[in-house]
Amino acid sequence: MANATKPTANNEGSKGSGIFAGLAIVVCIAVGWILYLFVMGNGSNFEGGSNLNHPLPGNYFGMVYKGGVIVPMLMGMLLMVIVFSIERFLVISKAAGTANVDAFVKKVQSLLSSGNVDAAINECDKQKGSVAAVIKSGLQKYKAVETDSSMDTEQKCLAIQKDIEEATSLEMPMLEQNLTIIATLVSVGTLGGLLGTVTGMIKAFGGLATSGAPDQAQLANGISEALINTATGISTSLVAVIAYNFFTSKIDSLTYSIDEAGFSIVQTYAATHSK
């Protein structure tokens, strides 16, 4: 019955994460527009004090403002990557526990090899986090099956392994939440930058299409808009792909530690209870 509360807690965490993700997306887009309109669009960045004029020479805020309405969306996406990266870093760090995961797993293996299951469980309580929670679940099952005379050793080993797998399946969704958003921003950032590039080039060619001499101002503004959107979109995708690969690697490392500890628990039980 103790395990029955785990799905409820996991669902509550999932709902909380979903609310956070929705609010974060809205806030980031809003902040992107605020920065675009009131910081980069400030008249002090432009000739004559008006954002309708050309940016002051060397003023990058004014140049970015001239990138068009796609720029604030891309800025919002970049802010999303930063916010969700910080959130994932905090969650995964908490999941790893208070001490080094590799050192913790080795200590649990050592205590288990010496037959001190209670001390191993106490180490899990000290470590905390998702890794320790999964290992503790396996150790508690280890103790429970020892007194069960209705199963043979092989069945008991399978029961321990199944308990560890179930505990892992409850913890993994929490670690992987919001990673899909970061992964999506990798593609969306690039496509958004490409869209801005295309619209900028349309304006540039519109300047060339005028009768008589080409409109040099429109041509320059169009090319500038295209390049600004390209740079912003690539920057967003670059940060997103680095963050996604980093957190995926961290999750894989935690999963490996759980698998290693779980294997040790099952093998130790099999070795100490074999006939």
C-alpha positions as CSV (number, residue, x, y, z in Angstrom):
1,M,0.0,0.0,0.0
2,A,3.0,2.3,0.6
3,N,3.8,2.2,-3.1
4,A,0.3,3.2,-4.1
5,T,0.9,6.8,-3.2
6,K,3.8,7.2,-5.7
7,P,1.7,7.7,-8.9
8,T,-0.4,10.4,-7.1
9,A,2.7,12.3,-6.1
10,N,4.1,11.9,-9.6
11,N,0.9,13.2,-11.1
12,E,0.9,16.2,-8.8
13,G,4.5,17.0,-9.8
14,S,3.6,16.6,-13.5
15,K,0.7,19.1,-13.1
16,G,3.0,21.5,-11.3
17,S,5.6,21.3,-14.0
18,G,3.0,21.8,-16.7
19,I,1.7,24.9,-15.1
20,F,5.3,26.2,-14.7
21,A,6.0,25.5,-18.4
22,G,2.9,27.3,-19.6
23,L,3.6,30.3,-17.4
24,A,7.3,30.4,-18.4
25,I,6.5,30.4,-22.1
26,V,4.0,33.2,-21.8
27,V,6.3,35.3,-19.6
28,C,9.3,34.8,-21.8
29,I,7.4,35.9,-24.9
30,A,6.1,38.9,-23.0
31,V,9.6,39.8,-21.8
32,G,10.9,39.4,-25.3
33,W,8.4,41.9,-26.6
34,I,9.0,44.4,-23.7
35,L,12.7,44.3,-24.4
36,Y,12.1,44.8,-28.1
37,L,9.7,47.7,-27.8
38,F,11.0,49.6,-24.8
39,V,14.7,48.8,-24.7
40,M,15.8,48.2,-28.2
41,G,13.1,50.4,-29.7
42,N,14.0,53.3,-27.4
43,G,14.5,56.6,-29.3
44,S,18.0,57.1,-27.8
45,N,19.2,54.3,-30.1
46,F,18.2,56.1,-33.3
47,E,19.0,59.2,-35.2
48,G,16.7,62.1,-34.3
49,G,15.4,60.3,-31.2
50,S,12.8,58.3,-33.1
51,N,12.8,54.5,-33.9
52,L,11.4,55.3,-37.3
53,N,14.9,56.6,-38.3
54,H,18.1,54.7,-38.8
55,P,20.0,53.4,-35.8
56,L,22.9,55.4,-34.5
57,P,26.3,54.2,-35.9
58,G,27.5,51.2,-33.9
59,N,24.3,51.0,-31.8
60,Y,23.4,47.3,-31.8
61,F,20.1,47.7,-29.9
62,G,18.8,49.9,-32.7
63,M,20.1,47.4,-35.3
64,V,18.3,44.5,-33.6
65,Y,15.1,46.6,-33.4
66,K,15.2,47.0,-37.2
67,G,15.2,43.2,-37.5
68,G,11.4,43.3,-37.5
69,V,8.6,41.6,-35.5
70,I,10.1,38.1,-35.6
71,V,13.0,39.3,-33.5
72,P,11.0,39.6,-30.2
73,M,9.6,36.1,-30.8
74,L,13.2,34.7,-31.2
75,M,14.3,36.6,-28.1
76,G,11.4,35.1,-26.2
77,M,12.6,31.6,-27.4
78,L,16.1,32.3,-26.3
79,L,14.8,33.3,-22.8
80,M,12.8,30.1,-22.7
81,V,15.9,28.0,-23.4
82,I,17.7,29.9,-20.5
83,V,14.7,29.5,-18.1
84,F,14.1,25.8,-18.8
85,S,17.8,25.1,-18.7
86,I,18.0,26.6,-15.2
87,E,14.9,24.7,-14.1
88,R,16.3,21.4,-15.5
89,F,19.7,22.0,-13.9
90,L,18.0,22.5,-10.4
91,V,15.8,19.4,-10.8
92,I,18.5,17.1,-12.0
93,S,20.9,18.3,-9.4
94,K,18.3,17.6,-6.7
95,A,17.6,14.2,-8.2
96,A,21.3,13.3,-8.0
97,G,21.2,13.9,-4.2
98,T,23.4,15.6,-1.7
99,A,26.7,13.8,-2.4
100,N,28.5,12.4,-5.4
101,V,26.3,9.7,-7.1
102,D,29.2,7.3,-7.9
103,A,30.6,7.5,-4.4
104,F,27.1,6.8,-3.0
105,V,26.5,3.8,-5.2
106,K,29.9,2.3,-4.3
107,K,29.1,2.8,-0.6
108,V,25.7,1.1,-1.0
109,Q,27.4,-1.8,-2.8
110,S,30.0,-2.1,-0.1
111,L,27.4,-2.2,2.7
112,L,25.2,-4.6,0.8
113,S,28.2,-7.0,0.2
114,S,28.8,-7.0,3.9
115,G,25.1,-7.9,4.5
116,N,24.3,-4.5,6.2
117,V,21.1,-3.7,4.4
118,D,19.8,-1.4,7.1
119,A,22.9,0.8,6.9
120,A,22.5,0.9,3.1
121,I,18.9,2.1,3.5
122,N,20.2,4.8,6.0
123,E,22.7,5.9,3.3
124,C,19.8,6.4,0.9
125,D,18.0,8.5,3.5
126,K,21.1,10.7,3.8
127,Q,21.7,10.9,0.0
128,K,18.1,11.8,-0.9
129,G,17.1,12.5,-4.5
130,S,15.7,10.2,-7.2
131,V,18.6,7.8,-7.4
132,A,18.5,7.2,-3.7
133,A,14.7,6.8,-3.8
134,V,15.0,4.0,-6.4
135,I,17.8,2.2,-4.6
136,K,16.0,2.5,-1.3
137,S,12.9,0.9,-2.9
138,G,15.0,-2.0,-4.1
139,L,16.6,-2.4,-0.7
140,Q,13.3,-2.4,1.1
141,K,12.0,-5.1,-1.3
142,Y,15.3,-7.0,-0.6
143,K,14.4,-7.1,3.1
144,A,10.7,-7.9,2.4
145,V,11.3,-11.0,0.2
146,E,13.8,-12.4,2.7
147,T,10.9,-13.3,5.0
148,D,8.7,-14.5,2.2
149,S,8.7,-18.3,2.1
150,S,6.2,-18.6,-0.8
151,M,8.9,-17.8,-3.4
152,D,12.2,-19.4,-4.4
153,T,15.4,-17.4,-4.8
154,E,14.9,-16.8,-8.5
155,Q,11.4,-15.5,-8.0
156,K,12.6,-13.2,-5.2
157,C,15.4,-11.8,-7.4
158,L,12.8,-11.1,-10.1
159,A,10.6,-9.4,-7.6
160,I,13.4,-7.1,-6.5
161,Q,14.3,-6.3,-10.1
162,K,10.7,-5.5,-10.9
163,D,10.4,-3.2,-7.9
164,I,13.5,-1.3,-9.0
165,E,12.2,-1.0,-12.6
166,E,8.8,0.3,-11.3
167,A,10.5,2.8,-9.0
168,T,12.7,4.0,-11.9
169,S,9.7,4.4,-14.2
170,L,8.1,6.7,-11.7
171,E,11.2,8.9,-11.3
172,M,12.3,9.1,-15.0
173,P,9.4,11.3,-16.2
174,M,10.2,13.9,-13.6
175,L,13.8,14.1,-14.9
176,E,12.8,14.3,-18.6
177,Q,10.0,16.9,-18.2
178,N,10.4,20.1,-20.2
179,L,13.4,18.6,-22.2
180,T,11.0,18.2,-25.1
181,I,10.5,22.0,-25.0
182,I,14.2,22.6,-25.2
183,A,14.5,20.0,-28.1
184,T,11.6,21.7,-29.9
185,L,13.3,25.1,-29.6
186,V,16.3,23.7,-31.4
187,S,14.2,23.4,-34.6
188,V,11.8,26.3,-34.0
189,G,14.7,28.7,-33.4
190,T,16.3,27.8,-36.7
191,L,13.0,28.0,-38.6
192,G,12.1,31.3,-37.0
193,G,15.4,32.7,-38.0
194,L,15.0,31.4,-41.5
195,L,11.5,33.0,-41.7
196,G,13.0,36.3,-40.6
197,T,15.8,35.9,-43.2
198,V,13.3,35.3,-46.0
199,T,11.1,38.3,-45.0
200,G,14.2,40.5,-44.9
201,M,15.3,39.4,-48.3
202,I,11.9,40.0,-49.7
203,K,12.2,43.6,-48.5
204,A,15.7,43.8,-49.9
205,F,14.6,42.7,-53.4
206,G,11.6,45.0,-53.1
207,G,14.1,47.8,-52.9
208,L,15.8,46.6,-56.1
209,A,12.5,46.2,-57.9
210,T,11.6,49.9,-57.7
211,S,11.7,51.8,-61.0
212,G,14.7,53.9,-61.6
213,A,17.6,53.8,-59.1
214,P,17.3,51.1,-56.4
215,D,16.1,52.2,-53.0
216,Q,19.4,51.8,-51.2
217,A,17.8,52.5,-47.7
218,Q,15.2,49.8,-48.2
219,L,17.8,47.4,-49.7
220,A,20.1,47.9,-46.7
221,N,17.3,47.6,-44.2
222,G,16.1,44.4,-45.8
223,I,19.5,42.8,-45.7
224,S,20.1,44.0,-42.1
225,E,16.8,42.4,-41.1
226,A,17.6,39.1,-42.7
227,L,21.1,38.9,-41.1
228,I,19.8,39.9,-37.6
229,N,17.1,37.2,-37.7
230,T,19.6,34.7,-38.9
231,A,22.0,35.5,-36.1
232,T,19.2,35.5,-33.4
233,G,17.7,32.2,-34.7
234,I,21.1,30.4,-34.8
235,S,22.0,31.7,-31.3
236,T,18.7,30.3,-29.9
237,S,19.2,26.9,-31.6
238,L,22.9,26.8,-30.5
239,V,22.1,27.4,-26.9
240,A,19.2,24.9,-27.0
241,V,21.1,22.1,-28.6
242,I,24.0,22.5,-26.1
243,A,21.5,22.5,-23.1
244,Y,19.6,19.5,-24.5
245,N,22.7,17.3,-25.0
246,F,24.1,18.3,-21.6
247,F,20.9,17.4,-19.7
248,T,20.4,14.2,-21.7
249,S,23.9,13.2,-20.8
250,K,23.3,13.9,-17.1
251,I,20.1,11.9,-17.1
252,D,21.8,9.0,-18.9
253,S,24.5,9.1,-16.2
254,L,21.9,8.9,-13.4
255,T,20.1,6.1,-15.2
256,Y,23.4,4.1,-15.4
257,S,24.0,4.6,-11.7
258,I,20.5,3.3,-10.9
259,D,21.0,0.3,-13.2
260,E,24.4,-0.4,-11.7
261,A,23.0,-0.3,-8.1
262,G,20.0,-2.4,-9.1
263,F,22.1,-5.0,-10.7
264,S,24.3,-5.2,-7.5
265,I,21.2,-5.6,-5.3
266,V,19.8,-8.5,-7.3
267,Q,23.2,-10.2,-7.7
268,T,24.0,-9.8,-4.0
269,Y,20.7,-11.4,-3.1
270,A,21.2,-14.2,-5.5
271,A,24.7,-14.9,-4.3
272,T,23.9,-14.8,-0.6
273,H,20.7,-16.9,-0.8
274,S,21.7,-19.5,-3.5
275,K,21.4,-23.0,-2.4
